[in-house]
């Protein structure tokens, strides 16, 4: 039997840090052995909560030969500095989205990881959910005809209910608000369904709670063939996650309430329920497989870069109040 992959958590800034620490505890091929955080008090409390050791010196942790891999859930603004050091130390990396604040930083991280021969995977979990597989099947089989419109909404009530930490409203550390965090999920799904390269990006951001970053956002993507993608996200309401999609021959709708997927042909008044398969292997398990098999997460990394490109363009569009021609910074 292969030895477990020893994992350290780098940063408990993000709300998903504890979830990834739990995955490292639970996965049969990994073992959680240490926690580091740039805030020692937060780090010690987190280490106690996940029943592992706190290490206050990042360089010391990365130099340890008994640590093979790290999960990075530090502030988005710190991703590049931490992940470049981790990769150069030979540690495999699993990280929360966004990979980095800019495309250049994202590509630098990937380049260093490739040069070091370490497995790098970004958490893009909804790519592997059952409804995503079912929708991709419908599109691949042409059941909607030519896709004309796709709207995806994801929100929670963190800003109203008060459970989202104040640090998520720090524009420097978080590199944005609702769109840069929760809105990443509708963003990469829209890119999956409509394509990674729209022609234009426009965005409206608002802060209902008067914080320094947006607590709700709407991003519109215009595609060369005339299709439109709409990304909606916010911290103000616990709405069900939903997908609305229209084509030249049929429409499709998904609602997370009851995990229901429906389709309706143009001209028909009735909706037909579609089966939703079980979720595929999650992002963490895929990372473990890449480590074990010494393989590169090509699709994941490509999508992580394009997600960064889209979020950057949306931030620019919202800040300038203009429609941005796309793609920005593409090779």
Helices and strands as residue ranges (DSSP letters): E 5-10, H 17-26, E 30-36, H 40-49, E 53-54, H 58-63, E 69-72, G 76-78, H 79-88, E 92-96, H 103-116, E 120-123, G 125-128, H 130-140, E 147-155, H 158-161, G 166-169, H 171-174, H 183-194, E 200-206, E 216-222, E 228-234, E 242-247, E 250-255, G 257-259, E 260-265, E 272-274, H 283-293, H 298-320, E 324-325
